[in-house]
Amino acid sequence: MSMIASLSRMAFAVAIVLSAASSPAPAQDSLGIAATVNEDVVTMLDLAARIQLVALASRLPDTPETRERIAPQVLRALIEDRLKLQEAKRLGINVGDKDVDNRLSALAQQSGTGSIEEFADMIGRNGVPFETVRNQVRADVSWTRVVRRVLGPTVAISEEQVDEALARIESEAAQPAYLVSEIFLAVDGQNGEAEVESSARRLVAQLREGADFAAVARQFSQASSAANGGDIGWVSPSEVESALRGALETLSPGMIGDPVRGTSGVHILLLRDRRESRGAAEDAKATLAQVFFALAEDATAEQIDETSADALSRTQPLTSCEQMAALAAEVSPPGAQPLLADIAFSDMPPELLAIASGTPIGTPAAPILAPGGVVVLMVCDRQGASGVPGRDEIRDRLGRERIEVLARGYLRDLRRVAIIDVRL
């Protein structure tokens, strides 16, 4: 049987479990097995709970039609979660409860509930076991660490590659630029193409009916931008492949395009804004939010690394300066300034300028070491900036793109050698 079973059979089975979940629960085994992944089991209860979580997070109506549309992609995500956790275990990577709680704390702030306890209560009131959320977060954090350990050391971006990318961008300064969010679904081979395109069409239908794009991207997108709600920032024509470039040219701001087949998979694009050129202005300035993680004066290299990792984990899920300010109130020492308002580019030191000019608005930058601690910055607003990224941002973007491609191949290889049995 294929990895994703017949849609109608799956929707019927899921409907039975969702109905059962509202009455006294029988033993889990009696609810059936949705799939086995090597030695691990995905139960029908697991599948039903994740479907409800996705519907809640994405603001989708909890109807049989919705469950039918998203069930295949949700099951695929659950299978991949099992593979990610199994690979982390094989490599001896342990993600503890503290690591999970750090990410959950950020998600709680993002949801507006404030604390993990309030977040769990809100999830529970909507019929989703909070363990479903914890399991998803644990798989995400585990995979991030697997990719960082295995693939990170293999990626090196040369100065020549940066030069080539910068030259392309600067040559297009007079051309349009697009502010884009994306949902990417990988195609693993010819046999999976029809399935992926069908999933993409169902997601587009939900998005056009009012589902939250950023939330859907976080749940389903297989690109690194998923952590930022699909936001890939401003891009020039040379920065996207030709099929996507043609699609963007047909969209107006606020429009969601039809699924587009790219080199590695299917893309769903949201055009958030468009400008006719990247023309620079002498009075460019930006407003930035910052979260300061304090360090002792005699902090060791290990302590600095631990604090940097904690800062990355807690800020990576944030998508607004309001969320950054809330986290700053929780962790930054008294007197730390949470907002740097209207700072002129001409007054910024090089490291700050690279972040202010090149980081997409609402995206946390990488932690940087500062006197007395570690700082994470986010651009809240930018006026008059050229949008031409600096060398560090280009190098970082090229590195992320390379790791993303390698990570998709890594996961594809894990699926290929795994023993996966879909029971639906």
Secondary structure by P-SEA (a helix, b strand, c coil): ccccccaaaaaaaaaaaaaaaacccccccccccccccccccccaaaaaaaaaaaaaaacccccaaaaaacaaaaaaaaaaaaaaaaaaaaacccccaaaaaaaaaaaaaaaccccaaaaaaaaaaacccaaaaaaaaaaaaaaaaaaaacccccccccaaaaaaaaaaaaaaccbbbbbccbbbbbbccccaaaaaaaaaaaaaaaaaacccaaaaaacccccccccccccccccccccccaaaaaaaaaccccccccccccccbbbbbbbccccccccccccccbbbbbbbbbbcccccaaaaaaaaaaaaaaccccccaaaaaaaaaccccccccccccccccccccaaaaaaaccccccccccccccccbbbbbbbcccccccccccaaaaaaaaaaaaaaaaaaaaaaaaaaaccccccc
